[in-house]
């Protein structure tokens, strides 16, 4: 999920009761809920390096207790520097547990979209993706934001009428929001399962697996990929109408033969990282120039999970998370890579 939703989740979890057990809980849990995304710093080493470590070790069950300890330690040190009185000592065990819970919420939210994560890494390198919630879910965002904003608004009203100020406001709103989130996730999960079931009734012969991705606004529209040994079949499922929309010829993506260029591209740094992550890889090659002495070939890596059009996304013509490798096929093996690129950024 995007960062703001993660931080709101951490803050709402704190407001549900942990802030009554430990000082600093609201701000500490909001920070902890977003901390795994510190892996974006790997992008300083280049786009492929950033892609390699995105949702890597910081997004694992192994790392979460250490990250919770890091956040707790920061607030412990801050508390000591402020020289608070001994009787004001926070409950550090509760704060650690709250931060750990917030970190686990980050893993849960990231699992729900179709990019996935590897929570058991390094013991199990497999990627897992629930694929039933888009990377930004408006209803989820409104529920979480409302749980934090509404108590403040009612607090202003109460202050105007002279009511006694409540020390810990918003517990009821936070708990209600969390129940709302659970209900939303249950609904989206059920619709995802229904989309898969509808797609199974209209799948191409030889289909080995079916993958469904959510659309950003309409919870009843799902982009489906049917995987066969020779091609991917793209389709759109409307669960409200219980129908699979008619496919077009361009909805069939044929898998290319294993040419020398494609095999060489798979062995590059980008190729290894991309194929380790991609669940439905789509590879293609194109000649860059006609120089017989240095024939340049560009191999493109894409993923069929993201090859659909949605709001502000042209996944069919310009799929997100696309990588390219340009090779000089006349060069000796091991020296063929001319350029590696993720999106518009070149790996140096």
Buried (B, 14 or more C-beta within 10 A) or exposed (E): BBEEBBBBBBBBBBBBBBBEBBBBBBBBBBBBBBBBBEBEEBBEEBBBBBBBBBBBBBBBEEBBBEBBBBBBEBBBEEBEEEEEEEEEEBBBEBBBBBBBBBBBBBBBBBBBBBBBBBBEBEEEEEBBBBBBBBBBBEBBBEBBBBBBEBBEEBBEEBEEEEEEEEEEBBBEBBBBBBEBBEEBBEEBBEBBEBBBBBBEEBBBEEBEEBBBBBBBEBBBBBBBBBBBEEBBBBBBBBBEEEEBEEBEEEBBBEBEEEBEBBEBBBEBBBBEBBEEBBBBBBBBBEEBEEEEEEBBBBBBBBBBBBBBBBEEBEBEEEBBBBBBBBBBBEBEEEEBBBBBBBEEBBBE
